[in-house]
Amino acid sequence: MLEARIQELSCELELTRKKLLSQFYIDTLTSLPNLYKLRYDLEEMNDFTLIVVDIDNFKLLNDFYGFIVGDFVLESFATTLKDEFKDAKVYRIAGDEFAILKHEKMNFYALREYLGILIQRFSHLCYQYAQTEIFVDCTFSSCVSYEQDDIFSKVNMALKYAKEKRLKFWIYEDMMQLSKEYEANLKYATKIRKAIVESSGIVPYFQPIIDNKTGKIVKFETLSRLVDKEGIIHSPNNFIPVAKTIKVYDKITTTIIEKSFEIFTKDPFDFSVNLSFEDIINPHISEFIITKLKDSALGERVTFELLESDQVHDFAEVVRFFNEIRRHGAKVAIDDFGSGFSNFSYIIKLNPDFIKIDGSLIKNIDVDKNAQMIVETIVDFSKKLGIQTVAEFVHSSTVLSAVKTLGIDFSQGYFIDRPSPQVSS
C-alpha cells in the first residue's frame, strides 16, 4: 500500500517537473519554444542552419494600434511561420524576433537563394484585425561559419547590420570580421563612457567669429572635443553617436555648458553653445541651462544654437524654451541652415536672432553661381526679418570676399582660425 502511494507520488512529481520544464521552454503568447529552448537545441545539434527574422517597425505598429493589436500581430506572424516552416523548428526569441532552426547545414549560395525566396514570401504580409488591414514586413539574417560557436551572436550581428543598412537580409561570414568590429566598438564605447563620466575628458574648443565690417573677432563658438587618457583628441562626429547609444549624451552637453560659462566669466567675448532638439526636450538639460543663466551674469553674452539638421518634432516646445532663455538675455541661432530640411517657415516659427548658413553653401560660393543665389535669398529674407547672418566654412580670402559682398554679417572658418582649447583674439 505504502509502495503504491510512493509510486503514485513519484509519478505526480515527475509530471509536475515536466510541466514546469515545459513552461520554462515555452513562450506564453505564441506557444512557440522560446530563447532558452533554442539555446538548448543548439547545444544538442551538429549540422543545422539558424535563421532569425525580425518584424520591421514593430514598435511603431505597437504604439500606433496598441498592445492588444500588437499581440495579435505577433500571434498571427507566429502562425505564418509555423505554416511555412513545417520541416523546421520555429521559436520566439524576443519581442518581435523569431528564429527558424533547419536540420541541415546550408552553404552560402544555397542560403542566399533560400533567403531571397523567403523575402518574396514574407513581403507585405496582411493580417485582418476587426475592420483594419495591418501590413507586415520583416528582415532576415543567418550565418555561414566554419565554427558553430557563438552562432547565435553571429546571426544577431548580421541582423543588426541588415537593419542599419536597411537590407532585407544579411548573412554573417567569418571573413566579414563583424565580431572584431563589435569588439572595437565596445572598447571605444568604454573609453568614451569613462572620459564622459569623469568629465575631465570632455573639453571645449573655441572657434572665433569675426564681424565682416570691422574684421575683428567679436565672439566664439564653443565646440566639444573628447580627449582620452592617451591624449588622443576625438571629433564629436565620432563620440557623440556612441554617447547617445550608451545613454551619456546629456553629460556632454552639461559639461560643455559648465566649462564654457566658467571660461567666459573671465573672458569678455560673447560665445555660443550648440544644442540639439534632444537637449531642448530633456528637462534635466533645459532646467540646467535656465539655472546657469539665472546664477551667472552671462545671459546677455551667450547664444544657443539649434542644429537645423535636427528634425524638430515639436515647435511649440522649442519656442517655449527659446522664450524662456530670452527672458534671461540669451540669444538663439539656427545652426547649419541649408544642410537639412531648410524652409523659410522654419525661420518664421522659431524667430532666431542669428542664422548660420551651412558650409555646404559657403565653401564654393566664390565660384558657384547657384550657391550665390541661394545664399543671397537667405540673406535678403533674414534682413527683412531683422535676423543677422553668419557664414560657416570660410576657408579662403576669395570666399570671405564673396561672403562680404553678399552682405553676410559674420564669418567663421579655417581662414579666420581653427578651433582651439584657448580663447585668443
C-alpha positions in Angstrom: 0.0 0.0 0.0 2.8 2.4 1.0 4.9 1.4 -2.0 1.9 2.1 -4.3 1.4 5.5 -2.8 5.1 6.3 -3.1 5.0 5.2 -6.8 1.9 7.4 -7.3 3.6 10.5 -5.7 6.7 9.9 -7.8 4.7 9.9 -11.0 2.9 13.1 -9.9 6.2 14.7 -9.1 7.7 13.7 -12.5 4.6 15.1 -14.3 4.9 18.4 -12.3 8.6 18.5 -13.2 7.9 18.0 -16.9 5.1 20.6 -16.8 7.4 23.2 -15.2 10.2 22.4 -17.6 7.7 22.8 -20.5 6.6 26.1 -19.2 10.2 27.3 -18.8 10.8 26.5 -22.5 7.5 27.9 -24.0 6.6 31.4 -24.9 3.2 32.1 -23.3 1.9 34.4 -26.0 2.6 32.3 -29.2 3.0 28.9 -27.6 6.3 28.6 -29.5 9.5 27.4 -28.0 11.5 30.3 -26.5 15.1 31.5 -26.4 16.1 29.1 -23.7 14.8 26.2 -25.7 16.7 27.4 -28.8 19.9 27.6 -26.9 19.4 24.1 -25.5 18.6 22.7 -29.0 21.7 24.4 -30.5 23.9 22.6 -28.0 22.3 19.3 -28.9 22.7 19.7 -32.7 25.7 19.5 -35.1 24.5 20.2 -38.6 21.9 23.0 -38.8 21.1 26.4 -40.2 19.9 29.1 -37.9 17.8 31.9 -39.4 16.5 34.9 -37.4 13.6 37.0 -38.6 12.5 40.4 -37.2 9.3 42.3 -37.8 10.1 45.7 -39.3 9.0 48.8 -37.3 7.0 46.7 -34.8 7.4 49.3 -32.0 5.8 51.9 -34.3 3.0 49.5 -35.1 2.5 48.6 -31.4 2.5 52.2 -30.4 0.0 53.2 -33.1 -2.5 50.4 -32.8 -1.9 49.4 -29.1 -0.5 46.3 -27.4 -3.7 44.2 -28.0 -3.3 44.6 -31.8 0.5 44.2 -31.4 0.0 40.9 -29.6 -2.5 39.8 -32.3 0.2 40.6 -35.0 2.8 38.5 -33.1 0.4 35.6 -32.7 -0.6 35.8 -36.4 3.1 36.1 -37.5 4.0 33.0 -35.4 1.2 31.1 -37.1 2.5 32.1 -40.5 6.0 30.9 -39.6 4.7 27.6 -38.3 2.8 27.1 -41.5 5.7 28.0 -43.7 8.4 26.0 -41.9 6.8 22.6 -41.3 10.2 20.9 -41.8 12.0 23.1 -39.2 11.7 24.3 -35.7 10.3 27.8 -35.1 11.0 29.9 -31.9 10.0 33.2 -30.5 13.3 34.6 -29.0 12.4 38.2 -28.2 9.6 40.7 -28.5 9.4 40.8 -32.3 12.2 38.4 -33.2 11.7 34.8 -34.2 14.2 32.0 -35.1 14.0 29.1 -37.6 16.2 26.2 -37.0 16.7 24.0 -40.0 18.1 20.4 -39.7 20.7 20.9 -42.4 23.8 23.0 -42.9 23.3 25.2 -46.0 26.3 26.7 -47.8 26.4 30.4 -48.6 24.9 30.3 -52.1 22.1 27.9 -51.2 21.3 30.0 -48.1 21.4 33.3 -50.1 19.0 31.8 -52.7 16.7 30.5 -49.9 16.6 33.8 -48.1 15.8 35.6 -51.3 12.8 33.3 -51.7 11.7 33.9 -48.1 11.9 37.7 -48.7 9.4 37.3 -51.5 7.0 35.1 -49.5 7.2 37.4 -46.4 6.8 40.7 -48.2 3.7 42.8 -47.3 2.0 40.2 -45.1 -1.6 41.3 -44.4 -3.4 40.5 -41.2 -7.0 41.5 -40.6 -8.0 42.8 -37.2 -11.6 43.7 -36.9 -12.1 46.0 -39.9 -8.4 47.0 -40.2 -5.8 45.6 -42.5 -2.3 45.5 -40.9 0.6 45.0 -43.3 3.9 43.5 -42.0 7.3 43.3 -43.5 10.4 41.7 -42.0 14.2 41.3 -42.1 16.1 38.0 -42.1 19.6 37.1 -41.0 21.7 34.0 -40.9 25.2 32.7 -40.7 27.7 30.5 -42.6 30.7 29.9 -40.3 33.4 27.3 -40.0 32.8 27.2 -36.3 29.3 26.9 -34.8 30.5 28.5 -31.6 28.6 31.8 -30.8 26.4 31.1 -33.8 23.5 32.9 -32.1 25.7 36.0 -31.6 26.8 35.9 -35.2 23.3 35.7 -36.6 22.3 38.6 -34.4 25.2 40.7 -35.6 24.0 40.0 -39.2 20.5 41.1 -38.2 21.7 44.4 -36.7 23.9 45.0 -39.8 20.9 44.4 -42.1 18.8 46.8 -40.0 21.4 49.5 -40.0 21.9 49.2 -43.8 18.2 48.8 -44.4 18.7 45.5 -46.2 16.1 42.8 -46.4 18.5 40.1 -45.3 22.2 39.6 -44.4 24.4 36.5 -43.9 27.3 36.5 -41.5 30.6 35.2 -42.9 33.8 34.7 -41.0 35.7 37.0 -43.5 33.4 39.9 -42.5 35.0 40.0 -39.1 31.9 41.7 -37.7 32.8 40.3 -34.3 36.1 42.2 -34.3 34.3 45.4 -35.3 31.9 44.9 -32.5 34.7 44.3 -30.1 36.4 47.5 -31.2 33.2 49.5 -30.9 32.7 48.1 -27.4 36.2 49.2 -26.4 35.6 52.6 -27.9 32.3 52.9 -26.0 34.1 52.0 -22.8 36.8 54.7 -23.4 34.1 57.3 -24.2 32.0 56.4 -21.1 35.0 56.8 -18.8 36.0 60.1 -20.3 32.5 61.5 -20.2 31.5 60.2 -16.8 34.7 61.7 -15.3 34.0 65.0 -17.1 37.7 65.6 -17.4 37.8 64.0 -20.9 35.2 66.5 -22.3 37.0 69.6 -23.4 35.5 72.8 -25.0 37.3 74.1 -28.1 36.6 77.6 -29.4 36.4 78.9 -32.9 36.4 82.7 -33.4 33.7 84.6 -35.4 34.5 87.9 -37.0 32.4 91.0 -37.8 32.6 91.2 -41.6 32.5 95.0 -41.4 35.4 95.5 -39.0 37.3 92.2 -39.4 37.6 91.9 -35.7 36.8 88.9 -33.6 33.5 89.5 -31.7 32.6 86.1 -30.4 33.4 82.4 -30.2 31.5 79.2 -31.0 32.1 76.5 -28.3 32.7 73.1 -29.8 33.0 69.8 -27.9 36.1 67.5 -28.1 36.9 64.3 -26.2 40.5 63.8 -25.0 41.2 60.2 -23.9 43.8 59.0 -21.5 46.3 58.6 -24.3 45.9 62.2 -25.2 44.1 61.5 -28.5 41.5 64.1 -29.5 38.2 62.7 -30.8 35.8 64.6 -33.0 32.1 64.9 -32.0 31.2 63.1 -35.2 32.9 60.0 -33.7 32.0 60.1 -30.0 28.5 61.8 -29.8 26.7 58.9 -31.7 28.3 56.4 -29.3 27.5 58.7 -26.3 23.8 58.6 -27.4 23.8 54.9 -27.7 25.2 54.3 -24.2 22.9 57.0 -22.7 25.5 59.5 -21.5 25.0 62.2 -24.2 23.3 64.6 -21.7 26.6 64.6 -19.7 28.4 66.1 -22.7 26.0 69.0 -23.1 26.0 69.9 -19.4 29.8 69.6 -19.2 30.4 71.9 -22.2 28.0 74.5 -20.9 29.5 74.3 -17.4 33.1 74.7 -18.7 32.3 77.4 -21.3 30.4 79.5 -18.7 33.4 79.2 -16.4 35.8 80.3 -19.1 33.8 83.3 -20.4 33.2 84.5 -16.9 36.9 85.6 -17.1 36.9 86.4 -20.8 34.9 89.4 -22.2 33.8 87.9 -25.5 30.4 86.7 -26.5 30.1 83.0 -27.1 27.7 80.4 -28.4 26.8 76.8 -27.4 25.3 74.1 -29.7 22.1 72.4 -28.6 20.2 69.6 -30.3 16.4 69.1 -30.2 17.1 66.2 -27.9 18.8 68.6 -25.5 15.9 71.1 -25.5 13.2 68.5 -24.7 15.4 67.0 -22.0 14.0 68.5 -18.7 17.3 68.0 -16.9 19.3 69.9 -19.5 16.7 72.7 -20.0 16.5 73.3 -16.3 20.3 73.2 -16.0 20.6 75.9 -18.7 17.9 78.2 -17.1 19.7 77.8 -13.7 23.1 78.7 -15.3 21.5 81.8 -16.8 19.9 82.9 -13.5 23.1 82.3 -11.5 25.5 84.0 -13.9 25.9 87.4 -15.4 26.4 85.9 -18.9 22.9 85.9 -20.2 23.4 88.9 -22.5 26.6 87.3 -23.9 25.5 83.8 -24.7 23.8 82.4 -27.9 22.3 78.9 -28.0 22.5 77.4 -31.5 19.9 74.8 -32.5 21.2 72.4 -35.2 19.0 72.9 -38.3 19.8 69.3 -39.4 18.0 68.0 -36.3 14.4 67.4 -37.2 12.2 69.4 -34.8 9.1 67.3 -33.9 7.6 69.9 -31.5 8.0 73.5 -32.5 5.9 74.7 -29.5 8.4 73.1 -27.1 11.3 74.8 -28.8 9.6 78.1 -28.9 8.8 77.8 -25.2 12.4 77.1 -24.4 13.7 79.9 -26.6 11.2 82.4 -25.0 12.4 81.3 -21.5 16.1 81.8 -22.2 15.4 85.1 -23.9 13.9 86.3 -20.6 17.4 86.0 -19.2 19.0 87.9 -22.0 20.3 84.9 -24.1 20.0 84.8 -27.9 19.2 82.0 -30.2 20.5 80.9 -33.6 19.7 78.3 -36.2 22.9 76.4 -37.0 23.8 74.8 -40.3 20.9 76.4 -42.1 20.8 74.9 -45.6 22.0 71.4 -44.6 18.8 69.7 -43.6 15.1 70.2 -44.2 15.5 74.0 -44.7 12.5 76.1 -45.4 11.7 79.7 -44.5 8.7 78.7 -42.4 11.2 77.1 -40.0 12.8 80.6 -39.5 9.4 82.3 -39.0 8.3 79.7 -36.4 11.5 79.9 -34.4 12.3 83.6 -34.9 16.0 83.3 -34.2 18.5 86.2 -33.6 21.0 84.6 -36.0 21.0 82.2 -38.9 24.3 80.4 -39.5 24.5 79.5 -43.2 25.8 75.9 -43.7 29.3 75.4 -45.1 27.9 73.3 -48.0 26.6 76.6 -49.4 29.6 78.7 -48.4 32.6 76.6 -49.3 32.4 77.3 -53.1 30.4 80.5 -53.1 33.2 82.4 -54.8 32.7 80.2 -58.0 29.2 78.6 -57.6 26.5 80.8 -59.0 23.7 78.6 -57.7 25.1 78.8 -54.2 25.4 82.5 -54.5 21.7 82.9 -55.5 20.5 80.6 -52.6 22.6 82.5 -50.0 21.5 85.8 -51.4 17.9 84.8 -50.9 18.6 83.7 -47.3 20.4 86.9 -46.5 17.7 89.2 -48.1 14.9 87.2 -46.2 16.9 87.5 -43.0 17.5 91.2 -43.2 13.8 91.9 -43.8 13.1 90.0 -40.5 15.9 91.7 -38.6 17.9 88.5 -38.3 21.7 88.6 -38.5 23.6 86.0 -40.6 26.8 84.1 -40.1 28.8 82.3 -42.8 30.4 79.0 -41.9 33.3 77.2 -43.6 35.1 80.4 -44.7 38.3 78.8 -45.8 39.9 81.3 -48.2 40.2 85.0 -48.8 38.1 84.7 -52.0 35.3 83.1 -50.1 35.5 85.7 -47.4 35.3 88.4 -50.1 32.2 86.8 -51.6 30.6 86.5 -48.2 31.1 90.2 -47.5 29.8 91.2 -51.0 26.6 89.3 -50.3 26.1 91.3 -47.1 26.5 88.4 -44.5 27.2 89.9 -41.1 29.7 87.5 -39.6 32.1 84.8 -40.7 33.9 81.8 -39.2 36.1 79.1 -40.7 39.7 77.9 -41.1 40.8 81.1 -43.0 40.0 83.1 -39.9 41.2 80.5 -37.3 40.8 76.8 -36.4 39.1 75.7 -33.2 41.4 75.8 -30.2 41.2 74.9 -26.5 42.2 78.6 -25.7 40.2 81.8 -26.3 42.5 84.2 -28.0 42.0 87.4 -30.0 
